Amino acid sequence: MGSREEEDKKHKERQEREQLEIKEAVGVSALLRKIADSGKLIVGHNMLLDLCHVVHQFFGPLPESYLEFKSLINGLFPKLIDTKVFSSLPPFKDLIPSSILNHIFESVTKEPFSIPEITPIENRSYATVQGAYHEAGFDAYVTGLCFLAMTNYLGSQQSTKVDTVLPDSPLLHPFINKLLIFRLNDIPYINLVGPDPIPSRDHVFHVTFPRNWKLSNLSQTFNPWGGVYVSWLSDTTAYVGLNRREQAPGLRKKVKKNGHLGDCQIQTYTRHQASVELIKDNNTEVDRKRKQPPTENLHTFP
């Protein structure tokens, strides 16, 4: 054990470190609130999870309601552009084959895109040939370059060429406040300021199967139709989505007669949802009748 002086010194150093950490945290919080209060356009790449972390750590708990979540994010940051969504919508959809950040950058370094010349600050800037993807600072730098290249392209396609597309330009309105949700492959984005796109479910089916079935059983059953993505509902039910959507009409025709495919009972997503809604409506009507006050007896029986 060290002397009293050494213990006091360590205690003081620990206090100083803690004070510094608090000061840095408060500084970040103040900066984020300044950004939120400014209402300025914020550009990110695949940024939804980042936003969730920022809001939770510096502004408050995330709401459980999806609609409340969208309202909260939009209230804090009213102008967001996600370059992952930006690059996957027209007119970029046919020009940029992949929405992965380094793939976008590779695409926008070629015609018909152009990246503005960036003057680096000595010892404080990245060079695109030297950076490392997935390093936060470099990813942010490349995201900015990709955004500028795509906005330049939008300006170049106007009947009257726009040399500089400013953050409040109407050209950006179709892309603002649309964020990607990872693993929702058939929903291109969520819309923070309006209804989300309604995806086609023509390739999705509701299936009922024996309790002892596993993923391999479902995969084998649907293998002739190109395989499926399975979303489990219970031990005996699931939604399956055909990987090859063009096979859906053939499968619908196959099961139209008796609603079975092997040992599976199967129905289209649309028909199953209709039956679910009917049950909900019936239950609501029953609950309504139960809550009605009793009426006086209008008849007298001997």
Kinemage of the C-alpha trace (Angstrom):
@kinemage 1
@onewidth
@group {chain A} dominant
@subgroup {mainchain}
@vectorlist {calphas} color= white
{ca met a 1} P 0.000 0.000 0.000
{ca gly a 2} L 1.349 3.431 -0.902
{ca ser a 3} L 1.826 6.420 1.373
{ca arg a 4} L -0.970 8.842 2.222
{ca glu a 5} L 0.512 11.357 -0.224
{ca glu a 6} L 0.433 8.803 -3.059
{ca glu a 7} L -3.168 7.869 -2.269
{ca asp a 8} L -4.194 11.525 -2.247
{ca lys a 9} L -2.423 12.077 -5.563
{ca lys a 10} L -4.210 9.119 -7.189
{ca his a 11} L -7.534 10.319 -5.811
{ca lys a 12} L -6.949 13.805 -7.211
{ca glu a 13} L -5.949 12.419 -10.631
{ca arg a 14} L -9.075 10.248 -10.685
{ca gln a 15} L -11.237 13.261 -9.852
{ca glu a 16} L -9.590 15.281 -12.619
{ca arg a 17} L -10.208 12.498 -15.136
{ca glu a 18} L -13.845 12.262 -14.099
{ca gln a 19} L -14.273 16.027 -14.355
{ca leu a 20} L -12.731 15.986 -17.823
{ca glu a 21} L -15.067 13.188 -18.928
{ca ile a 22} L -18.069 15.105 -17.608
{ca lys a 23} L -16.899 18.277 -19.347
{ca glu a 24} L -16.459 16.433 -22.648
{ca ala a 25} L -19.880 14.781 -22.335
{ca val a 26} L -21.546 18.101 -21.568
{ca gly a 27} L -19.724 19.639 -24.521
{ca val a 28} L -21.007 16.961 -26.905
{ca ser a 29} L -24.525 17.336 -25.525
{ca ala a 30} L -24.408 21.111 -25.991
{ca leu a 31} L -23.107 20.696 -29.534
{ca leu a 32} L -25.872 18.248 -30.454
{ca arg a 33} L -28.518 20.566 -29.055
{ca lys a 34} L -27.063 23.424 -31.090
{ca ile a 35} L -27.284 21.236 -34.201
{ca ala a 36} L -30.874 20.266 -33.382
{ca asp a 37} L -31.887 23.878 -32.701
{ca ser a 38} L -30.328 25.059 -35.971
{ca gly a 39} L -32.735 23.009 -38.097
{ca lys a 40} L -29.974 22.594 -40.667
{ca leu a 41} L -29.771 19.657 -43.065
{ca ile a 42} L -27.964 16.642 -41.587
{ca val a 43} L -26.459 14.077 -43.954
{ca gly a 44} L -25.560 10.539 -42.915
{ca his a 45} L -25.209 7.060 -44.315
{ca asn a 46} L -27.419 4.250 -43.008
{ca met a 47} L -28.012 6.617 -40.120
{ca leu a 48} L -31.117 5.361 -38.315
{ca leu a 49} L -29.275 3.448 -35.594
{ca asp a 50} L -26.898 6.394 -35.096
{ca leu a 51} L -29.890 8.682 -34.603
{ca cys a 52} L -31.408 6.272 -32.079
{ca his a 53} L -28.191 6.248 -30.048
{ca val a 54} L -27.807 10.039 -30.192
{ca val a 55} L -31.394 10.698 -29.123
{ca his a 56} L -31.295 8.107 -26.341
{ca gln a 57} L -27.952 9.273 -24.944
{ca phe a 58} L -28.365 13.046 -25.220
{ca phe a 59} L -32.059 13.934 -25.518
{ca gly a 60} L -34.162 11.342 -23.719
{ca pro a 61} L -35.614 7.823 -23.866
{ca leu a 62} L -36.948 6.514 -27.160
{ca pro a 63} L -40.737 6.083 -27.285
{ca glu a 64} L -42.253 2.636 -27.691
{ca ser a 65} L -44.734 3.831 -30.316
{ca tyr a 66} L -43.452 3.858 -33.898
{ca leu a 67} L -45.462 6.974 -34.796
{ca glu a 68} L -44.224 8.774 -31.676
{ca phe a 69} L -40.677 7.773 -32.609
{ca lys a 70} L -41.016 9.295 -36.081
{ca ser a 71} L -42.481 12.463 -34.603
{ca leu a 72} L -39.674 12.727 -32.026
{ca ile a 73} L -36.875 12.307 -34.575
{ca asn a 74} L -38.443 14.800 -36.949
{ca gly a 75} L -39.028 17.271 -34.130
{ca leu a 76} L -35.362 17.161 -33.133
{ca phe a 77} L -33.836 16.926 -36.611
{ca pro a 78} L -36.321 18.263 -39.192
{ca lys a 79} L -34.066 17.798 -42.237
{ca leu a 80} L -32.244 14.502 -42.721
{ca ile a 81} L -30.804 12.840 -45.802
{ca asp a 82} L -29.591 9.248 -45.722
{ca thr a 83} L -27.202 8.685 -48.634
{ca lys a 84} L -28.067 4.976 -48.572
{ca val a 85} L -31.647 5.909 -49.497
{ca phe a 86} L -30.568 8.885 -51.633
{ca ser a 87} L -28.469 6.626 -53.876
{ca ser a 88} L -31.184 3.980 -54.259
{ca leu a 89} L -33.980 6.252 -55.507
{ca pro a 90} L -34.448 7.689 -59.021
{ca pro a 91} L -32.497 9.096 -60.801
{ca phe a 92} L -29.580 7.371 -59.032
{ca lys a 93} L -31.113 3.906 -58.877
{ca asp a 94} L -29.946 3.039 -62.392
{ca leu a 95} L -26.593 4.813 -62.063
{ca ile a 96} L -25.346 3.480 -58.719
{ca pro a 97} L -25.600 -0.333 -58.572
{ca ser a 98} L -24.936 -0.673 -54.824
{ca ser a 99} L -25.837 1.469 -51.811
{ca ile a 100} L -22.801 0.334 -49.777
{ca leu a 101} L -20.784 3.458 -48.964
{ca asn a 102} L -17.515 2.550 -50.685
{ca his a 103} L -19.475 1.304 -53.721
{ca ile a 104} L -21.351 4.607 -53.922
{ca phe a 105} L -18.074 6.496 -53.738
{ca glu a 106} L -16.586 4.331 -56.467
{ca ser a 107} L -19.599 5.100 -58.681
{ca val a 108} L -19.603 8.862 -58.118
{ca thr a 109} L -15.921 9.198 -58.988
{ca lys a 110} L -16.856 8.342 -62.591
{ca glu a 111} L -19.047 9.882 -65.264
{ca pro a 112} L -21.741 11.202 -65.197
{ca phe a 113} L -20.839 12.344 -61.667
{ca ser a 114} L -18.243 14.828 -60.520
{ca ile a 115} L -16.791 15.379 -57.066
{ca pro a 116} L -15.858 18.953 -56.148
{ca glu a 117} L -12.228 19.670 -55.424
{ca ile a 118} L -11.556 19.504 -51.692
{ca thr a 119} L -8.734 21.543 -50.170
{ca pro a 120} L -7.381 19.535 -47.231
{ca ile a 121} L -6.318 21.095 -43.936
{ca glu a 122} L -2.872 19.925 -42.971
{ca asn a 123} L -2.904 17.177 -40.327
{ca arg a 124} L -6.668 17.538 -39.915
{ca ser a 125} L -8.145 16.115 -43.122
{ca tyr a 126} L -8.590 12.795 -44.837
{ca ala a 127} L -7.356 11.811 -48.249
{ca thr a 128} L -9.719 9.417 -49.994
{ca val a 129} L -6.844 7.166 -51.002
{ca gln a 130} L -5.544 6.870 -47.453
{ca gly a 131} L -8.650 6.531 -45.305
{ca ala a 132} L -10.138 3.393 -43.839
{ca tyr a 133} L -13.826 2.602 -44.280
{ca his a 134} L -15.793 2.003 -41.055
{ca glu a 135} L -13.599 4.527 -39.274
{ca ala a 136} L -16.203 7.063 -38.173
{ca gly a 137} L -14.397 10.197 -39.346
{ca phe a 138} L -13.478 8.776 -42.734
{ca asp a 139} L -16.968 7.393 -43.332
{ca ala a 140} L -18.417 10.825 -42.554
{ca tyr a 141} L -15.945 12.450 -44.955
{ca val a 142} L -16.776 10.048 -47.794
{ca thr a 143} L -20.508 10.377 -47.078
{ca gly a 144} L -20.183 14.127 -47.564
{ca leu a 145} L -18.332 13.678 -50.858
{ca cys a 146} L -20.963 11.239 -52.132
{ca phe a 147} L -23.729 13.641 -51.162
{ca leu a 148} L -22.054 16.522 -52.996
{ca ala a 149} L -21.489 14.409 -56.098
{ca met a 150} L -25.133 13.322 -56.208
{ca thr a 151} L -26.480 16.835 -55.616
{ca asn a 152} L -24.177 18.147 -58.358
{ca tyr a 153} L -25.651 15.546 -60.687
{ca leu a 154} L -29.201 16.640 -59.821
{ca gly a 155} L -28.277 20.224 -60.638
{ca ser a 156} L -26.662 19.245 -63.939
{ca gln a 157} L -29.841 17.516 -65.127
{ca gln a 158} L -32.077 20.581 -64.868
{ca ser a 159} L -33.197 22.405 -68.004
{ca thr a 160} L -31.423 25.421 -66.567
{ca lys a 161} L -28.285 23.971 -65.023
{ca val a 162} L -27.873 24.517 -61.285
{ca asp a 163} L -24.176 24.754 -60.432
{ca thr a 164} L -24.632 24.548 -56.660
{ca val a 165} L -27.567 22.704 -55.098
{ca leu a 166} L -28.095 24.324 -51.709
{ca pro a 167} L -29.483 22.423 -48.687
{ca asp a 168} L -32.884 24.138 -48.990
{ca ser a 169} L -33.181 23.439 -52.734
{ca pro a 170} L -36.504 21.924 -53.897
{ca leu a 171} L -34.397 19.371 -55.794
{ca leu a 172} L -33.666 17.668 -52.462
{ca his a 173} L -37.245 17.554 -51.182
{ca pro a 174} L -38.019 14.055 -52.571
{ca phe a 175} L -35.094 12.625 -50.581
{ca ile a 176} L -35.426 14.389 -47.224
{ca asn a 177} L -36.523 12.518 -44.070
{ca lys a 178} L -36.411 9.073 -45.631
{ca leu a 179} L -34.342 6.570 -43.634
{ca leu a 180} L -33.406 2.972 -44.278
{ca ile a 181} L -34.342 0.214 -41.822
{ca phe a 182} L -31.818 -2.609 -41.987
{ca arg a 183} L -33.184 -6.012 -43.083
{ca leu a 184} L -36.537 -4.674 -44.331
{ca asn a 185} L -35.674 -5.622 -47.872
{ca asp a 186} L -39.038 -4.868 -49.478
{ca ile a 187} L -39.560 -1.489 -47.801
{ca pro a 188} L -37.195 1.054 -49.399
{ca tyr a 189} L -37.345 3.498 -46.491
{ca ile a 190} L -39.412 4.879 -43.631
{ca asn a 191} L -40.830 8.353 -44.085
{ca leu a 192} L -40.499 10.542 -40.999
{ca val a 193} L -43.019 13.106 -42.240
{ca gly a 194} L -45.690 10.988 -43.882
{ca pro a 195} L -46.994 7.496 -44.572
{ca asp a 196} L -44.416 4.830 -45.342
{ca pro a 197} L -44.372 3.104 -48.739
{ca ile a 198} L -46.760 0.148 -48.895
{ca pro a 199} L -44.817 -2.805 -50.293
{ca ser a 200} L -46.286 -5.542 -52.442
{ca arg a 201} L -47.044 -8.728 -50.516
{ca asp a 202} L -48.061 -10.740 -53.575
{ca his a 203} L -45.122 -13.087 -52.964
{ca val a 204} L -45.943 -13.659 -49.275
{ca phe a 205} L -48.041 -16.557 -47.959
{ca his a 206} L -49.370 -17.592 -44.557
{ca val a 207} L -48.669 -21.245 -43.791
{ca thr a 208} L -49.821 -23.635 -41.074
{ca phe a 209} L -47.731 -26.768 -40.524
{ca pro a 210} L -47.087 -29.604 -38.014
{ca arg a 211} L -45.706 -28.540 -34.628
{ca asn a 212} L -42.500 -30.552 -35.041
{ca trp a 213} L -41.503 -28.770 -38.255
{ca lys a 214} L -38.294 -26.767 -38.438
{ca leu a 215} L -36.891 -24.282 -40.934
{ca ser a 216} L -35.480 -27.137 -43.005
{ca asn a 217} L -38.983 -28.584 -43.516
{ca leu a 218} L -40.334 -25.287 -44.808
{ca ser a 219} L -37.279 -24.742 -46.989
{ca gln a 220} L -37.667 -28.191 -48.531
{ca thr a 221} L -41.405 -27.694 -49.132
{ca phe a 222} L -40.878 -24.419 -50.974
{ca asn a 223} L -37.624 -25.358 -52.684
{ca pro a 224} L -39.351 -25.933 -56.080
{ca trp a 225} L -40.487 -22.303 -55.912
{ca gly a 226} L -37.018 -20.875 -55.421
{ca gly a 227} L -36.759 -20.938 -51.635
{ca val a 228} L -38.302 -18.653 -49.028
{ca tyr a 229} L -37.609 -16.186 -46.261
{ca val a 230} L -39.467 -17.315 -43.116
{ca ser a 231} L -40.994 -15.052 -40.473
{ca trp a 232} L -42.207 -17.240 -37.597
{ca leu a 233} L -45.556 -16.438 -35.976
{ca ser a 234} L -45.883 -19.480 -33.697
{ca asp a 235} L -44.817 -23.132 -33.443
{ca thr a 236} L -47.247 -24.000 -36.225
{ca thr a 237} L -47.621 -20.836 -38.315
{ca ala a 238} L -45.391 -18.477 -40.254
{ca tyr a 239} L -45.269 -16.031 -43.114
{ca val a 240} L -43.068 -17.139 -45.985
{ca gly a 241} L -41.853 -14.795 -48.708
{ca leu a 242} L -40.665 -16.239 -51.993
{ca asn a 243} L -37.094 -15.280 -52.837
{ca arg a 244} L -38.082 -15.421 -56.493
{ca arg a 245} L -41.152 -13.227 -56.616
{ca glu a 246} L -41.926 -14.150 -60.183
{ca gln a 247} L -42.831 -17.637 -58.938
{ca ala a 248} L -45.774 -16.316 -56.883
{ca pro a 249} L -48.483 -16.626 -59.598
{ca gly a 250} L -47.537 -20.268 -60.176
{ca leu a 251} L -47.708 -21.066 -56.460
{ca arg a 252} L -51.066 -19.317 -56.082
{ca lys a 253} L -52.412 -21.386 -58.953
{ca lys a 254} L -50.990 -24.573 -57.409
{ca val a 255} L -52.747 -24.104 -54.056
{ca lys a 256} L -55.941 -22.497 -55.344
{ca lys a 257} L -57.968 -25.738 -55.310
{ca asn a 258} L -57.484 -27.088 -51.801
{ca gly a 259} L -55.217 -24.567 -50.061
{ca his a 260} L -52.510 -27.119 -49.316
{ca leu a 261} L -48.906 -27.600 -50.346
{ca gly a 262} L -47.719 -30.955 -49.072
{ca asp a 263} L -48.454 -31.001 -45.334
{ca cys a 264} L -48.869 -27.212 -45.214
{ca gln a 265} L -52.114 -25.325 -45.196
{ca ile a 266} L -51.408 -22.185 -47.202
{ca gln a 267} L -53.194 -18.971 -48.098
{ca thr a 268} L -52.136 -15.678 -49.604
{ca tyr a 269} L -51.021 -12.859 -47.328
{ca thr a 270} L -53.951 -10.715 -48.505
{ca arg a 271} L -56.542 -13.372 -47.712
{ca his a 272} L -55.036 -14.107 -44.310
{ca gln a 273} L -54.928 -10.416 -43.385
{ca ala a 274} L -58.571 -10.070 -44.424
{ca ser a 275} L -59.533 -12.926 -42.092
{ca val a 276} L -57.514 -11.372 -39.248
{ca glu a 277} L -59.235 -8.013 -39.738
{ca leu a 278} L -62.644 -9.725 -39.814
{ca ile a 279} L -61.920 -11.397 -36.472
{ca lys a 280} L -60.798 -8.044 -35.029
{ca asp a 281} L -63.985 -6.351 -36.250
{ca asn a 282} L -66.161 -9.111 -34.799
{ca asn a 283} L -64.367 -8.910 -31.445
{ca thr a 284} L -64.752 -5.136 -31.410
{ca glu a 285} L -68.477 -5.450 -32.069
{ca val a 286} L -68.867 -8.031 -29.293
{ca asp a 287} L -66.972 -5.770 -26.861
{ca arg a 288} L -69.165 -2.838 -27.843
{ca lys a 289} L -72.344 -4.795 -27.157
{ca arg a 290} L -71.016 -6.001 -23.808
{ca lys a 291} L -70.364 -2.428 -22.707
{ca gln a 292} L -73.876 -1.256 -23.579
{ca pro a 293} L -76.085 -0.623 -20.519
{ca pro a 294} L -78.900 -3.157 -20.034
{ca thr a 295} L -82.216 -2.128 -21.580
{ca glu a 296} L -85.564 -2.364 -19.838
{ca asn a 297} L -87.563 -5.496 -20.498
{ca leu a 298} L -90.135 -4.585 -23.118
{ca his a 299} L -92.126 -7.815 -22.809
{ca thr a 300} L -93.934 -9.430 -19.911
{ca phe a 301} L -93.903 -13.180 -19.746
{ca pro a 302} L -96.321 -15.203 -17.649
